């Protein structure tokens, strides 16, 4: 076993030259993607990118700090509607992106105050109520279009010389890569180590001098900041916002993404978001197949549930998550670690 001999080995982003090489190969592949595939596939990658950012922020809160959240869709909604409002009044996109993240982080800091005295299911109920309240409040505000929603103007990307969809893909890619580096650096800093200490034992963390109030609130703020950035990209992706797009199921799906990928891991957040996005798209296609649709329809009619076809995707998703938790508690990241160890030790 190779032991770490100095602090720099623990904080550097790439463990060795091989990991840096493959990371560069992946980035170059993603950069060349618009020249190889159609716009439809760019749209899928954009959806994966914004889900990666949501998962990164939620994993910092849940996986690294041990705080639960069932209202993350509310943070995404705040970032998305902030983006829509600022773009409509003519604020440049760069400032809109930063303000969307900062405003959402401020709201997250206020929501983090109850976490100082609540934990477990009690904190989950508070965050759940927050997520539902955000949808109701936005739906009653005329400045955000109420229940009818509001449109989002396109950002100016003509200076790139590319088609709008291709230029928007590079915007998504650049922001996602930056947020991955940002999350990795946070977790390797003293802030990340404080988060991990609070997750393992908040009493022990308090004894060694960690300010629980400060770091728990900071964790909520950072997680909300990521969600606000994702909300900004979500607004650009949809081009039209309605409160019904930010449902409880979005929050549950985000939490499921973190569990599927692996708690407390940046790599797990990325892998979980990619796999969960792809899984949902494929399950939609499977349910739409005539043969599968007839089988589901017959099964639904047998149990007097006409809405079974609409819900079967979530049933299949839940079964897959149960299988992952039973057979690989560390999620996809745990499976990836096993594969790396196998090839590192092969053929012994």
C-alpha positions, 0 to 999 in steps of 0.5 A: 500500500502506498502511504501519503507522506506529505499534505500536498498528496492529500489535496492535489486534484489528480492522484497520479499522471494516469488520472490526469491523462484520462481526465484530459481525454474525457474533457477533449472528448466532450469538447469535440462532441458537438462536431460528432453528434446531433443537437438532441444528444447535446440536449441530453448532455446539458441535462446531465451537466445541470444534474451533476451540479445539483448532485454536487451541492446536495452531496456536500450537504448530505454526504459530507455534512450529514444534513438531510434535505428534501427541499432542494427543488426549492433552491433550484427554483429560486436560482431559475426564477432569479435568472429569468427575472434578471435576464428580462431586465437586461442583466448580462449572463455572467452577473446573472449566473453569479447573482443567482448562486449568491441569492440562493446561497443566502436563502440556504443560509437562512434555512440552515439556521433550523439545522442547528437544533434539528436533525434526522427526520425533523430536519427533513420535514423542515426542508420538505416544507420549504420546498413546497412553500417555494412553489406556492409562493412563486405561483402567486407572484405576478412578477414571476408569471404566477401559475402561467409561468414566464419565458427566458430570453436567450443569452447572447452567444453570437460572438462565438461563431457557433450555433446557439445550441452548440455555444450553450453546450460549451457554456454548460460544460465550462460551468460544470467543470468549474463547479466540479473543481470548486467542490473538490477543492472545498472538500479538501480544505479545512472546511471540507474536513470540518464538514466530515467531522460534523457528519461523523460526530457533531459532539466530537467535532464541537469538542475539538473546536469546530463551530457547529453553528457556522459550519452547518449554516455554511454547508446549507449555503454552499449546497444552495449555491450549487443548486442556484447555479444549476437553476440558472442553467435549468432556466436556459435549458427549458426556456420557459418556467412554471412552478409545477416544474419544481416538484417534490419528486425533483427533490427526491430524485436529486437525493436518490441521485446522490445515494446512487452515485455514492455519499460523500464523493465528488466522483459519485455525484458525477457518476450518479447524475449521469447514470440517473439522467440516462436511466430516466430517459431510457425508462421513458422509452421502455414504457413507451414501447407498445409491448411494454405499454400493453403489459403495464396497462394490463397489470394496472387494470388488474389492480384497478389503477389506471394511472399505473403507466405514468408511475411505473417509471418511478417504480422501476427507478425505486427498485434499481435504487433498492438493488444498489443499496442492498448490493453496493452500499457505496453506490456507483463510486464503490463499484468504480473503486472495486474495478480500479483495485482489480485492475491495479492488482491484476493478475494477482 
